[in-house]
Amino acid sequence: MRAFLETGEHGLAAARRALASGRHRLPRAGARLLAPIGDPEKVICVGLNYRDHCLEQDAKVPKEPLIFSKFPSAIVGPFDDIVHPAESSEVDWEVELAAVIGKTGRHIQESEALEHIVGFTVANDVSARDWQMRRNGRQWLLGKTFDTFCPLGPAIVTKDSVTDVHDLRIRCSVNGQLMQSSSTNQLIFRLPQLVAWVSQIVTLRPGDVLLTGTPPGVGVFRKPPVFLKRGDEVQCEIEELGTICNKVV
């Protein structure tokens, strides 16, 4: 998929022609959806980026984006299993809007940032809170990047197909119980700011994935805290982008 995105508008035009032809289609029931991006060079994540999420944990609203990462090996498909690691007892959910980079850029201006995004998808930034908050010197990386800790999908929705990416309903349910419900209008740093900020440091390339943060309702800040266990089913959905659903095993 990364190679396809590197073809730019030519690749998108070819995909649209293939769709319009009506050929080479398979019944949905007979197909397994993979992650729409499985081999990004980078998975870049943003912490504390919803105002209402800051409020639920009595955290100050950041003055600059808080950036961390996951390894690409954390990515799984929209309906694949999340493997609960034996090394953690505090596995949590985080529904997130993910943006997919479609054009290479460095030192990108905010006014041009959206030109570097090809589209959006739904992500679950699964997190081992014990590793994130207490172990490994409280550096977030290991707690965020266990294998299977980044379900993505169900598809990349091109940005021209989304009414307003900064005004979409975003929700997460566990075993049918609604846990997170907010709107992307709560984002502190919006996509133009995030793309410009990150591109000061690294070159963004086609296929790179940018997770933009999660709204309130995560398990660790519930009273008492609630964490995922084997057998649970986590459903993440974003208006206009679709739904992913993953079982914890």
Secondary structure, DSSP 8 states (H G I E B T S, - for coil): -HHHHTTTHHHHHHHHHHHHHT-S---GGG-----S-S--S-EEEEES-BHHHHHHTT----SS-EEEEE-GGGEE-TTS-B---TT-S-EE--EEEEEEE-S-BSS--GGGGGGGEEEEEEEE--EEHHHHHTSGGG-SHHHH-STT-EEEEEEEEEGGG-S-TTS-EEEEEETTEEEEEEEGGGBSS-HHHHHHHHTTTS-B-TT-EEE----S--GGGSSS-----TT-EEEEEETTTEEEEEEB-
